[in-house]
Every structure is written in C-alpha cells, then in structure tokens.
Amino acid sequence: MLNEVELKRQVWHSRRGMLELDVLLGPFAAHALPLLGADQQQVYVRLLAQQDPDLFAWFMGHEMSDDAELAAMVRQVQDYVKPSPVLS
C-alpha cells in the first residue's frame, strides 16, 4: 500500500496540465486511489508514467493500451468519474 506521502505524490502527479486528463485523474487519485489495494495502486502509478498523448487516446476511446492492467485501470477511472444516474 502507498503511504500517505506517496499517495499525495500520486495525487500531485495526476495533475497533467491537460484539462481532459485532469478532470478524470484528479478526482480518482484524491478519492478512489487510497481505497485501492496495493497491486491496483501500483498499476495506477504505472498508468501515470505513460505519456499524455497515450493517456488521452486511451481515455477518449481512440485507442486501447496493449497492457491489460493499464487498460483495466483506464476503465476503472472512467467508471469512477461517470455521473451517477441517481444524480442526473
């Protein structure tokens, strides 16, 4: 599991400077990342190590990562930020 300092570091690294990515990654890192298991947290850290153009293509559905774990994490982030039908 990531310790508190490392979690804060990952929240900071989730700020990419591209609005589309910031809207997805910021809330997920701040609220969902601490609740994930150690293995999933490490997958998220690997996701953040990817280049912004790749992340953008994956999150916008233009491409899919060849890495199954990264592709699953992209879906998990997307599912987290989808608006709840109860709130719509």
N, C-alpha and C positions, 0 to 999 in steps of 0.2 A: 504494500500500500504506500502511496505517496504521503510523505509527512506534510505538515501544514505549510512549511516554507516552499516545498516542491509544488504543492497544489497552487499556491499563489503565483509561483513562477509560470505554471502552465496556463493559468487564467490570463496572465500578462502576455504570454506567447500566443494566446488565442486572438489577440488584437492584431489583425493582419494589415490594417490600413486600407482594406477594400471593403466597402460597406456591406456588400452581399455576404462576404465571409464573416465579418464582424457580427452581423445580426444572427448568424447561425451559431458560430463558435463561442461567442462571448457568454450568452445565457447558459449554454450547455456546460461550459467549463466552470462557471460560477456555481451552478446549482446541481447538475447531474454528475459531474466528474467525481466529486467527493464520495458519492454513493456507490460508485462502481467498484468492482473487485480489482485486486492488484493487476491481474492479467489484462483486464479491459483498460485500466488506466495506462498501462504501458503501450497498448495499441493506440490509444489517443495521443500519447507522446510521439509515437512513430508517425501518426497522421499529421501532426503539427510540423514534423520535419520535412514534409513534402513541399514542393514549390507551389506558390499561389495559383499560377495558371492551371496546374493539375487539379488542385483543390476546387477551384472554380468550375472546371469542366465536370468534375465528379458530382459536386453538389447541385449543379444546374441540370444534371442528367444528360449532358452531351457525350460523356464518356464514363467508363467504369474502371476502377483500379483492377489491375491484374492480381493484386494481393487480396485474397478472400477476406482476411481480417480487416484490412483497411476499408474494403467495400462494405462490410457489415457495419463498421463504425460510422461510415458516411450515412448509411440508412438509419442507424440509431440516433445520430444527431438530427437528421431530417425529421424523424418521428417525434423527437423531443420538442422541436420548435413548431410542429404543426398546430394550428389553432384547435382547441377543443371544441367539438360540436355543441357541447353544453353552453359554451360561452358565445357561440356565434349567433 
